[in-house]
Amino acid sequence: MDACTFEELLDTLGEPMFRVLAAPADLTAPVSEILLYDAGAPFPRSAPGALLLAVGARADDIGPLARDAAAAGMAGLVVRDRDGQPDTVAAAKAHGLALLAIDEEAAWHHVHLLLASASSSRPGAAGDTAAFGDLFALANAVAGAVGGATVVEDARQRILAYSTVPGQTVDEARRQGILGRQVPSSPENTEQYRVLFAAPGPVRLAALDGDELPRLAVAIRAGGETLGSVWAVDDGRLSPDAEEALIRGASTAALLLLRARASEELSRHLTSDLLRRLLDGTVDAAGAAHRLGLAPGSPVRVAAFALDGAASTPDGEQTALRLLDLVRLQCQARYGWHACVLVDGAVYALVPVVGERGGERHKRLVEDIVRRAGQALRVPVRAGLGDVAADLAAVRGSRDDADIVLRVLGPDEDVASVAEVRARVTLLRLRELIGSQRDLTAGAWRKVQEYDAEQGTDYARTLLCWLDAGCEMARAAKLLAVHPNTCRYRLRQIQQHLAIDLDDPDERLVLWLQLRTLGGLRGPHR
């Protein structure tokens, strides 16, 4: 069975969602499953490679919990991130366990889903979707027809549903599998699944040890693809037509699993389409809030991510889709939901504003995504954060902010909020406005640049540096790396040959603005 390693898990999720407090020497150790700690339920006797989420555990509970987890062969614990935690770290190290800490704000069920997904061990709890609810009903129906306790699994041996028919025999292996919603990993199990998936029909499989019962199993297939399997405990009292009943159950399970897959894809498509229209400002905000699960009037902001130079490459589209998946995962990890979409090569994420310091958290999240995406995709990624929108009706403005931040980022910048680059944004908007009006493009700036082109002078840059320096000659000369007398001489020549009145403050203001916007000049200190 494929299992994610600790190294892969941390590369996928990592900070800011998780902080490593202790780690085994070998980070390539597999994480076989994700379990939730329940103080009121029996502790698993054997769960090799499992990662245990210490839900509700206090600091003084961690020592005994670490001892029990190590005895069960577990690989690590996940705890709430509290200051210090020296006793917790010591307990984990003493038992050779990895120790991960989650943010105080993170919800345990979100952490569970994300870890399970990232480690290919997502649980199939009842009620997750309508299809899983139907699978439980199917498991009971198959159990009644076959005459033995039944489970339905996906292709990665995750238990999606199980029967609850009274009086049917179960063994400890089934109990442990249901408790963790995952078939325990072992070489013997791996070999049985190999035999099962290679067989064209039902397979009778021997018990793996003296405490277990034999099984009757069949693969779930659709169009040549293996979707999972159906298993029945064989206590010697299976019905004569058990194999035929199991085949019929697998056929129905295939339809339900395909429906679940289609439903998930449809839900993702509808959410993407809704967000695309929100960003365009062409959808009703109240209805969109309801469909996204946001309370009316919830403040949000838009983050935009773009690949730097990858869009024009042959695999640019595929790289952008990978970026979309990465942004989705990190938003899900941080907020428990995601609304992300790929539009014209840029990935947009709608992020909620939570608490007074939501803006700082957004910046850290975006910086972390950019760093991780650059490492994973091997392509530089840049990001812009728009202003906070008071509600979904104002999302279009936040999207426009994020877009223009991407346009004004400097060559050495990869992340900024619109507030941090407001001056550059204003100049860009002014350039667009001035450039569209014939009378605003006329002026002395043209004469200066034409004179430079004809005479080989450097008057335009001299003027810009002088104006940038607040008309102080010494500062301007320093910016130009010339003697103050040289700067003074050039300004006299400009006034003499080009008839520009540098004593007029309005003339200076317009000249500076046109040189910066229309002339595209920037001082050497920028």
Solvent accessible surface area in square Angstrom, and as a share of the most:
residue,aa,sasa,rsa
1,M,67,0.30
2,D,103,0.53
3,A,37,0.28
4,C,15,0.09
5,T,26,0.15
6,F,2,0.01
7,E,81,0.37
8,E,88,0.40
9,L,3,0.01
10,L,31,0.15
11,D,101,0.52
12,T,50,0.29
13,L,1,0.00
14,G,5,0.05
15,E,93,0.42
16,P,45,0.28
17,M,4,0.02
18,F,5,0.02
19,R,101,0.37
20,V,66,0.38
21,L,31,0.16
22,A,6,0.05
23,A,50,0.39
24,P,35,0.22
25,A,118,0.91
26,D,79,0.41
27,L,64,0.32
28,T,79,0.46
29,A,29,0.23
30,P,75,0.47
31,V,0,0.00
32,S,10,0.06
33,E,10,0.05
34,I,6,0.03
35,L,14,0.07
36,L,84,0.42
37,Y,51,0.20
38,D,84,0.44
39,A,85,0.66
40,G,76,0.73
41,A,36,0.28
42,P,114,0.72
43,F,57,0.24
44,P,20,0.12
45,R,174,0.64
46,S,64,0.42
47,A,4,0.03
48,P,59,0.37
49,G,15,0.15
50,A,0,0.00
51,L,0,0.00
52,L,3,0.01
53,L,0,0.00
54,A,3,0.03
55,V,48,0.28
56,G,68,0.66
57,A,9,0.07
58,R,160,0.58
59,A,63,0.49
60,D,107,0.56
61,D,44,0.23
62,I,4,0.02
63,G,31,0.29
64,P,63,0.39
65,L,8,0.04
66,A,0,0.00
67,R,132,0.48
68,D,50,0.26
69,A,0,0.00
70,A,34,0.27
71,A,90,0.70
72,A,7,0.06
73,G,38,0.37
74,M,9,0.04
75,A,18,0.14
76,G,0,0.00
77,L,0,0.00
78,V,0,0.00
79,V,2,0.01
80,R,50,0.18
81,D,36,0.19
82,R,90,0.33
83,D,148,0.77
84,G,60,0.58
85,Q,19,0.08
86,P,98,0.62
87,D,115,0.60
88,T,6,0.03
89,V,26,0.15
90,A,59,0.45
91,A,18,0.14
92,A,0,0.00
93,K,133,0.57
94,A,83,0.64
95,H,72,0.32
96,G,53,0.51
97,L,5,0.03
98,A,1,0.01
99,L,0,0.00
100,L,3,0.01
101,A,1,0.01
102,I,0,0.00
103,D,42,0.22
104,E,99,0.45
105,E,92,0.41
106,A,7,0.05
107,A,31,0.24
108,W,33,0.12
109,H,110,0.49
110,H,42,0.19
111,V,0,0.00
112,H,22,0.10
113,L,58,0.29
114,L,6,0.03
115,L,1,0.00
116,A,0,0.00
117,S,48,0.31
118,A,24,0.19
119,S,1,0.01
120,S,32,0.21
121,S,10,0.06
122,R,101,0.37
123,P,16,0.10
124,G,1,0.01
125,A,34,0.27
126,A,61,0.47
127,G,63,0.61
128,D,68,0.35
129,T,67,0.39
130,A,81,0.63
131,A,4,0.03
132,F,32,0.13
133,G,33,0.32
134,D,55,0.29
135,L,0,0.00
136,F,30,0.13
137,A,64,0.49
138,L,22,0.11
139,A,0,0.00
140,N,53,0.27
141,A,64,0.49
142,V,8,0.05
143,A,0,0.00
144,G,53,0.51
145,A,49,0.38
146,V,0,0.00
147,G,27,0.26
148,G,3,0.03
149,A,3,0.02
150,T,0,0.00
151,V,15,0.09
152,V,0,0.00
153,E,5,0.02
154,D,18,0.09
155,A,44,0.34
156,R,93,0.34
157,Q,14,0.06
158,R,42,0.15
159,I,6,0.03
160,L,9,0.05
161,A,0,0.00
162,Y,41,0.15
163,S,4,0.03
164,T,89,0.52
165,V,48,0.28
166,P,124,0.78
167,G,77,0.74
168,Q,42,0.19
169,T,50,0.29
170,V,46,0.26
171,D,8,0.04
172,E,49,0.22
173,A,33,0.26
174,R,23,0.08
175,R,124,0.45
176,Q,35,0.15
177,G,2,0.02
178,I,32,0.16
179,L,83,0.42
180,G,12,0.12
181,R,53,0.19
182,Q,6,0.03
183,V,21,0.12
184,P,43,0.27
185,S,49,0.31
186,S,33,0.21
187,P,108,0.68
188,E,91,0.41
189,N,24,0.12
190,T,65,0.38
191,E,79,0.36
192,Q,24,0.11
193,Y,16,0.06
194,R,144,0.52
195,V,55,0.31
196,L,0,0.00
197,F,53,0.22
198,A,78,0.60
199,A,20,0.15
200,P,136,0.86
201,G,19,0.18
202,P,32,0.20
203,V,22,0.13
204,R,132,0.48
205,L,15,0.07
206,A,78,0.60
207,A,38,0.29
208,L,67,0.33
209,D,76,0.40
210,G,83,0.80
211,D,121,0.63
212,E,39,0.17
213,L,50,0.25
214,P,54,0.34
215,R,33,0.12
216,L,0,0.00
217,A,0,0.00
218,V,7,0.04
219,A,7,0.06
220,I,0,0.00
221,R,84,0.31
222,A,26,0.20
223,G,93,0.90
224,G,75,0.73
225,E,77,0.35
226,T,43,0.25
227,L,14,0.07
228,G,0,0.00
229,S,0,0.00
230,V,1,0.00
231,W,18,0.06
232,A,0,0.00
233,V,4,0.02
234,D,26,0.13
235,D,40,0.21
236,G,69,0.67
237,R,164,0.60
238,L,29,0.14
239,S,31,0.20
240,P,146,0.92
241,D,67,0.35
242,A,1,0.01
243,E,64,0.29
244,E,90,0.41
245,A,4,0.03
246,L,0,0.00
247,I,82,0.41
248,R,137,0.50
249,G,4,0.04
250,A,9,0.07
251,S,67,0.43
252,T,59,0.34
253,A,0,0.00
254,A,6,0.05
255,L,122,0.61
256,L,22,0.11
257,L,22,0.11
258,L,64,0.32
259,R,114,0.41
260,A,19,0.15
261,R,111,0.40
262,A,60,0.46
263,S,66,0.43
264,E,109,0.49
265,E,98,0.44
266,L,102,0.51
267,S,64,0.41
268,R,94,0.34
269,H,115,0.51
270,L,80,0.40
271,T,38,0.22
272,S,14,0.09
273,D,48,0.25
274,L,3,0.02
275,L,1,0.00
276,R,87,0.32
277,R,84,0.31
278,L,5,0.03
279,L,1,0.01
280,D,60,0.31
281,G,50,0.48
282,T,93,0.54
283,V,35,0.20
284,D,96,0.50
285,A,24,0.18
286,A,75,0.58
287,G,32,0.31
288,A,1,0.01
289,A,7,0.05
290,H,153,0.68
291,R,127,0.46
292,L,22,0.11
293,G,68,0.65
294,L,24,0.12
295,A,65,0.50
296,P,126,0.79
297,G,52,0.50
298,S,24,0.15
299,P,50,0.31
300,V,0,0.00
301,R,17,0.06
302,V,0,0.00
303,A,1,0.00
304,A,0,0.00
305,F,1,0.00
306,A,25,0.20
307,L,17,0.08
308,D,68,0.35
309,G,60,0.58
310,A,6,0.05
311,A,76,0.59
312,S,106,0.68
313,T,55,0.32
314,P,145,0.91
315,D,87,0.45
316,G,3,0.03
317,E,133,0.60
318,Q,107,0.47
319,T,12,0.07
320,A,5,0.04
321,L,72,0.36
322,R,114,0.42
323,L,0,0.00
324,L,13,0.07
325,D,78,0.40
326,L,30,0.15
327,V,0,0.00
328,R,23,0.08
329,L,40,0.20
330,Q,2,0.01
331,C,3,0.02
332,Q,37,0.16
333,A,3,0.02
334,R,30,0.11
335,Y,36,0.14
336,G,13,0.13
337,W,54,0.19
338,H,55,0.24
339,A,0,0.00
340,C,3,0.02
341,V,2,0.01
342,L,36,0.18
343,V,21,0.12
344,D,146,0.75
345,G,33,0.32
346,A,13,0.10
347,V,0,0.00
348,Y,8,0.03
349,A,2,0.02
350,L,4,0.02
351,V,4,0.02
352,P,16,0.10
353,V,36,0.20
354,V,78,0.45
355,G,54,0.52
356,E,183,0.82
357,R,137,0.50
358,G,2,0.02
359,G,32,0.31
360,E,89,0.40
361,R,46,0.17
362,H,2,0.01
363,K,45,0.19
364,R,115,0.42
365,L,3,0.01
366,V,3,0.02
367,E,77,0.34
368,D,13,0.07
369,I,1,0.00
370,V,12,0.07
371,R,113,0.41
372,R,26,0.10
373,A,0,0.00
374,G,23,0.22
375,Q,117,0.52
376,A,54,0.42
377,L,14,0.07
378,R,215,0.78
379,V,29,0.17
380,P,86,0.54
381,V,4,0.02
382,R,44,0.16
383,A,0,0.00
384,G,0,0.00
385,L,2,0.01
386,G,0,0.00
387,D,55,0.28
388,V,73,0.42
389,A,4,0.03
390,A,74,0.57
391,D,51,0.27
392,L,9,0.04
393,A,77,0.60
394,A,45,0.35
395,V,0,0.00
396,R,110,0.40
397,G,38,0.37
398,S,4,0.02
399,R,30,0.11
400,D,49,0.25
401,D,29,0.15
402,A,0,0.00
403,D,40,0.21
404,I,3,0.02
405,V,0,0.00
406,L,30,0.15
407,R,140,0.51
408,V,19,0.11
409,L,13,0.06
410,G,13,0.13
411,P,131,0.82
412,D,143,0.74
413,E,57,0.26
414,D,72,0.37
415,V,19,0.11
416,A,4,0.03
417,S,14,0.09
418,V,1,0.00
419,A,69,0.53
420,E,102,0.46
421,V,5,0.03
422,R,104,0.38
423,A,77,0.60
424,R,64,0.23
425,V,13,0.07
426,T,67,0.39
427,L,33,0.16
428,L,13,0.06
429,R,106,0.39
430,L,54,0.27
431,R,103,0.38
432,E,70,0.32
433,L,101,0.50
434,I,14,0.07
435,G,45,0.43
436,S,78,0.50
437,Q,80,0.36
438,R,206,0.75
439,D,96,0.50
440,L,75,0.37
441,T,22,0.13
442,A,59,0.45
443,G,38,0.36
444,A,14,0.11
445,W,18,0.06
446,R,109,0.40
447,K,90,0.38
448,V,0,0.00
449,Q,56,0.25
450,E,98,0.44
451,Y,48,0.18
452,D,24,0.12
453,A,89,0.69
454,E,130,0.59
455,Q,110,0.49
456,G,68,0.66
457,T,42,0.25
458,D,48,0.25
459,Y,16,0.06
460,A,7,0.05
461,R,89,0.32
462,T,0,0.00
463,L,0,0.00
464,L,0,0.00
465,C,0,0.00
466,W,23,0.08
467,L,24,0.12
468,D,30,0.16
469,A,0,0.00
470,G,53,0.51
471,C,48,0.29
472,E,89,0.40
473,M,46,0.20
474,A,69,0.53
475,R,127,0.46
476,A,0,0.00
477,A,2,0.02
478,K,172,0.73
479,L,43,0.22
480,L,8,0.04
481,A,92,0.71
482,V,44,0.26
483,H,110,0.49
484,P,47,0.29
485,N,89,0.46
486,T,52,0.30
487,C,0,0.00
488,R,93,0.34
489,Y,113,0.43
490,R,46,0.17
491,L,10,0.05
492,R,133,0.48
493,Q,32,0.14
494,I,0,0.00
495,Q,68,0.30
496,Q,133,0.59
497,H,91,0.40
498,L,16,0.08
499,A,87,0.68
500,I,6,0.03
501,D,78,0.40
502,L,7,0.03
503,D,114,0.59
504,D,52,0.27
505,P,84,0.53
506,D,99,0.51
507,E,56,0.25
508,R,62,0.23
509,L,110,0.55
510,V,76,0.44
511,L,2,0.01
512,W,58,0.21
513,L,38,0.19
514,Q,9,0.04
515,L,0,0.00
516,R,24,0.09
517,T,3,0.02
518,L,41,0.20
519,G,20,0.20
520,G,47,0.46
521,L,43,0.21
522,R,124,0.45
523,G,3,0.03
524,P,72,0.46
525,H,101,0.45
526,R,127,0.46
